[in-house]
């Protein structure tokens, strides 16, 4: 579709994705851009019925893999609906912001299992990565801003410790490593400037 940019906001837990999505959306709207925000599938699933997903992963791995497969299928379906929705606004400059994307699921299962699942639905890593124009990884507060790390702002967050959050962050970054427009926003500044650095990357991606 013409005039459409598809950008994933990803990263470790408590990296600022929720705040960032709203901030970026408002800033882009000020620039006259039509913005679509795609919600996070994992949060929907965990808060919607599988809050015990960590226990399941440890006691019934086959069931856990099936849940992950359903997340992947739901993510793909939801993305298509937003692609089609944005197509209604032909002629306008549009940006679709994804709160995580398909590759995020690869951070929570083995590479072999992930590739088997996407192969079964006719996809591969290259085709998935090619679906997005840019990927911005917001580093978890557990790495460089430890005093601000908490689990209170997302009831679906399964990482409780600093160490778990850092590990999830690293696995997520590795899952997206093959994307040519992967940008990393660390915690080397305060949060306000972290958001400004994010916005600068967004502007570069949509030019």
C-alpha positions in Angstrom: 0.0 0.0 0.0 1.3 3.5 -0.8 1.9 6.1 1.8 1.9 3.6 4.6 4.7 2.9 7.1 4.6 -0.1 9.4 6.7 0.3 12.6 7.1 -2.1 15.5 7.7 -0.8 19.0 9.3 -3.7 20.9 11.7 -4.2 23.8 12.1 -5.6 27.2 9.4 -5.3 30.0 9.0 -1.8 31.4 10.8 -0.2 28.5 8.2 2.4 28.0 6.3 0.9 25.0 2.8 1.8 26.2 3.8 5.4 26.9 5.8 5.5 23.7 2.9 4.3 21.5 0.6 7.1 22.8 3.4 9.7 22.6 4.4 8.8 19.0 0.7 8.7 17.9 0.0 12.2 19.2 3.2 13.6 17.7 2.5 12.1 14.3 -1.1 13.3 14.3 0.2 16.9 14.9 2.2 16.4 11.7 -1.0 15.5 9.8 -0.3 11.8 9.6 -3.1 9.2 10.1 -2.0 6.8 12.8 -3.2 3.3 13.6 -2.2 1.6 16.9 -2.2 -2.2 17.0 -2.4 -3.5 20.6 -0.2 -6.2 22.1 -1.5 -9.8 21.5 0.4 -11.3 24.5 -1.3 -9.0 26.9 -4.7 -9.8 25.4 -4.1 -13.5 25.9 -2.5 -13.4 29.3 -5.1 -11.0 30.8 -7.9 -12.8 28.9 -7.5 -16.3 30.2 -3.9 -17.6 30.4 -2.5 -15.7 33.3 -0.8 -18.9 34.4 1.2 -19.1 31.2 4.5 -19.4 33.1 3.2 -22.4 35.0 2.0 -23.9 31.8 5.4 -23.4 30.1 7.0 -25.4 33.0 4.4 -28.2 33.4 2.9 -28.8 29.9 5.2 -27.5 27.2 3.1 -28.9 24.3 0.1 -26.8 25.6 2.4 -23.8 25.9 3.6 -24.2 22.3 0.0 -24.3 21.2 -0.8 -21.1 23.1 2.2 -19.4 21.4 1.1 -20.6 18.0 -2.4 -19.1 18.7 -0.6 -15.8 19.6 1.3 -15.8 16.3 -1.9 -16.6 14.3 -3.8 -13.9 16.2 -1.0 -11.4 15.6 -0.9 -12.1 11.9 -4.7 -11.8 11.6 -4.8 -8.6 13.6 -2.0 -7.0 11.5 -3.9 -7.8 8.3 -7.1 -6.2 9.6 -5.2 -3.0 10.4 -3.5 -3.1 7.0 -6.9 -3.3 5.4 -8.3 -0.7 7.7 -5.5 1.7 6.8 -6.2 1.1 3.1 -9.6 2.8 3.5 -7.6 6.1 3.8 -5.8 6.0 0.5 -4.2 9.2 -0.4 -3.4 10.1 3.2 0.0 9.6 4.7 -0.4 6.8 7.2 1.7 5.1 9.9 0.8 1.8 11.7 2.3 1.4 15.1 2.5 -2.2 16.4 2.9 -2.9 20.1 5.2 -5.8 19.4 5.1 -7.9 16.3 5.3 -11.5 15.1 9.0 -11.9 15.8 8.5 -11.1 19.5 7.0 -14.6 20.0 10.4 -16.0 18.9 11.9 -14.6 22.2 9.7 -17.0 24.2 10.2 -20.3 22.5 13.1 -22.1 20.8 14.2 -21.1 17.3 13.3 -24.6 16.1 9.8 -24.4 17.5 9.2 -20.9 16.2 10.4 -21.8 12.7 8.2 -25.0 12.7 5.1 -23.0 13.6 5.6 -20.3 11.0 6.5 -22.9 8.4 3.2 -24.6 9.0 1.4 -21.4 8.2 3.4 -20.8 5.1 5.8 -18.1 6.4 9.5 -17.8 7.2 11.6 -15.3 9.2 12.6 -13.3 6.1 9.0 -12.8 5.0 7.9 -11.8 8.5 10.7 -9.2 8.9 10.0 -7.8 5.5 6.5 -7.0 6.6 7.7 -4.1 8.7 9.4 -0.9 7.6 11.1 -0.3 10.9 11.6 -1.9 14.4 12.4 0.2 17.4 13.6 -1.6 20.5 13.1 0.2 23.8 15.5 -1.2 26.3 14.0 -2.4 29.6 14.3 0.0 32.6 16.0 -3.1 34.3 19.1 -2.3 32.2 20.3 1.2 33.0 17.3 2.6 34.8 16.8 0.0 37.5 15.2 2.4 40.0 12.2 2.7 37.6 11.7 -0.9 36.9 8.3 -2.3 38.2 5.5 -4.7 37.2 2.6 -2.4 38.4 1.8 -0.8 35.1 1.0 -4.1 33.3 -0.8 -6.9 35.1 0.1 -9.2 32.2 3.8 -8.8 32.7 5.3 -12.2 33.6 8.9 -11.1 34.4 9.1 -10.2 38.0 12.8 -9.7 38.7 15.5 -7.4 37.2 17.4 -10.5 35.9 14.3 -11.9 34.2 13.6 -8.6 32.6 17.1 -8.2 31.3 17.0 -11.7 29.8 13.7 -11.1 28.1 15.1 -7.9 26.7 18.1 -9.6 25.2 16.0 -12.4 23.7 13.6 -9.9 22.2 16.4 -7.9 20.6 18.0 -11.1 19.2 14.6 -12.1 17.7 14.6 -8.9 15.6 18.3 -8.8 14.9 17.8 -9.6 11.2 15.8 -6.5 10.4 17.7 -3.9 8.4 16.0 -1.0 10.1 16.3 -2.1 13.7 17.0 0.8 16.1 17.8 0.5 19.8 16.8 3.2 22.3 18.7 2.7 25.6 18.4 4.3 29.0 21.4 6.6 28.7 19.2 9.6 29.1 16.1 10.4 31.3 12.8 9.1 30.1 11.7 12.4 28.4 14.8 12.3 26.3 14.3 8.6 25.6 11.0 9.4 24.1 12.5 12.3 22.0 15.2 9.9 20.7 12.5 7.5 19.8 10.6 10.2 18.0 13.7 11.2 16.0 14.0 7.6 14.8 10.4 7.5 13.8 10.7 10.6 11.8 13.7 9.2 10.0 11.8 6.0 9.2 8.8 7.7 7.7 10.6 10.2 5.5 
